[in-house]
């Protein structure tokens, strides 16, 4: 694989890996220091206790020789002790005592001992009757030693001298050095093994993160079909699910936006189409009169009437467009007040009687009560029901009957307008509420295709529903459902 095709190591991988390595190194160092310190402390305490025990025995033995004035015995004991024991004993006479130790028993002069402060402190403590233990670098021995000073009691229990016993700590230093090397070696081995394991563990985190990163990049570039494909029961799995859900919603929003854009384009195309014909007619008739092609007064009057009709048609179209635009605006609020649907139905029936009578169509109202109250806009509701009733009359043959029904079921008011007209085909039924949709029936020739969409939006703005049942040759029924209100609700 060429260098160009190699994937760079992710920064998050290196960061996690670096944190892990640094943490492991710090852990090894702290653990090593704690171990060495505990080892040194434990060994020093053990050595000190043993040294103090041996020194105490030696001081008691020398006391016996002092009490017996056996100088030769004491010197022999000290010589044998220094040859057998690993430690070295010095005896120093107390110059301040009434009966100081025999100078012949001194193995080192007080002036030589006092040349180093640590030895001087030990000697002074012993002359005061104290036992003192200290670890320091001995200039006399040229090495680190652990030393103890103990008082030597003579006649009348007087401190006639002091015993200093010292033992080199070279073996301890060597053991500490060996232990440090072992810890260092073990830490390196553990670090290498842990680094290999950390690569695997870090990959378990970074791989899904990199996968989610590639998915989010694809989403940013507009590819909403991508998925992480991660199935994990942890925080990373939850994040992956959120990203997949986001991709799904973005895709749905994109499709919705595309549909809205298509609807917008269709809307403008339909508006242009609807306006083109009346404008062309108005222009043609106007040009004919302006150019003097039509001069006959009767013809001019016909042309003016046709122009007026086309203008009214365009006015009605623009009015319907404005109404529909308002209804579809989410921010548009309808002024709600208690409305009795009986009054609205009585009014639309009176308005439609003239047209229905001309066609010999009978309008029959069915209701069991004189009050069916809802919260709504009287004029908008009237406009909605008039649209449906006008269509029912328009698509009914002479001599037929239209049934208008109001019922109340479980605090729901159901309004029905049912005709015995030509009905709606199964092909047209799903599209009747689309803007500018008109069937090819002759009765729709002069329609704008906006009446039913407006009626549906009015129903939705009132929190209601509108359903349609139709069968060609039998008739059509529009059913509205609204929430009923009672006096106690007001």
C-alpha positions, 0 to 999 in steps of 0.5 A: 500500500502506498503512503498516499493510501494509508489512513492517518492515525486519528488524533483521538486514538493518539490522544487516548493512547498517549494518556494511557501510556503517561498514566501507566508510566506515572503509575509505575514510577509512583509504585516503584518509589513507594516500594523502595521507600517502604523497603528502605524504611522497613529494612532501616527499622529492622536493622536499627532494632537489631543494632540497638539490641546488640549494642545494649548487650555489648554495653551491659557486658562492658559494664561488667568489665568496668565494674570488675576493673577488668581492662584486658577482658574488656579489650579482648571482648571488643576485639572478638566482637569486631571480628565476629559481628558485621558492626563496629563498636567504639567505646568513648570515656565520659570526661564529665564523669566523676569516675570516667571509664579507664582511658585504656578502654577507649577505642576512639578518642572523643575528639575524633568522634566529634569531628562529624556532627552526627557522631557528636549528637549520638555521643552527647545523647549517650552521655545524657543517658539516652539511647539514640539511633541515626542513619547517615553518611559516615566520613570515617567509614566513607559509606552510609551507616546506621549507628546507635549510641548507648550509655555505659554505666560504671560504679554508683550507676554513673555514666562513665562512657558511651558505646557507639555501634555502627553498621554499613548500609552498603548491602541495603543500598545494593538491594535498593539498586537491585530492586529499582532495576527490577521494578524498572525492568518490570515496568518496561515489560508491563508498558510494552504489553500494556501498550499492545493491549491499549492499542486493541482497547483504544481501537474499540473506542476510536473505530466507532468514533471515526465511523460516526465522524465519516457518517456526519461528514456524509450528512454534512455533504447531503448524503442522508442514506448513510448509517453507522451500522453500530450496535452497542449497548453503551454510550457510543451505541446511544450516540450512533443511534442518535446519528442514525435517527438524525440521518433518518429525520434529515432524509425525511425533511429533505424529502419534505422540502423537495415535495414542498418545492415541487408543490410551490412550482406546481402552485405557480404553474397552476396559478399561471395557467389559471390566469393565462386564459382569462387574461388572454380573453380580456386582452383579445376583447379589449384589443378588438374594441381598441383597434376598432374591429368591433364597433357594433354597440350590441357586440361591444356590450357583449364584449364588455360583459365577457371582460367583466365576467373574466375579471370577476373570475380572476378576482374570485381566483385571487381571493381564493388564493389569499384565503388558502394562503392564510389558512395554510399559514401556521401563524394564522389564528382564527378568532374563536367564539361559541357558534351554534351550527344550527344557525349556520346550516339554516343560513346556508340552506336559505342561501342555496334555496334559489339555486336548488329550486331552479334545478328542482333539488330538495334540501332536507335538514336532519337534527334532533336538537336546536343547539349544537355548539362549538368554538369557531369563526362563524363566517369561516364555518359558513364559507366551508359548508357553502363550498360543500353544499354548492358542489352538492347542488352542482353535481346533482341531477334535477329532482334529487335530494340533498340531506344535511345532518347534525348529530352529537356523539360522545361530545363530538358534533358530526356534520354531514352533507350528503347528495344523490349526485354523480359521485366521485371516481376512485381515481379522483377521490384521493386528490380532491383536496389538492390545490387546483385539482379539477376533474374533467367533468363539465360541471368543473369547467368554471371552478378554480380547484381551490374550494375543497382545499380551503374547506379542508384548511378551515376544518383543520383550523377549527381542530376538526376533521373532514372525511369523504365517502363517494360512489359513482352514480350513487352520491357523495357524503362529506362528514365533518367532526368537531369538539362539542362545548356545553354551557359549563365549558363557557 
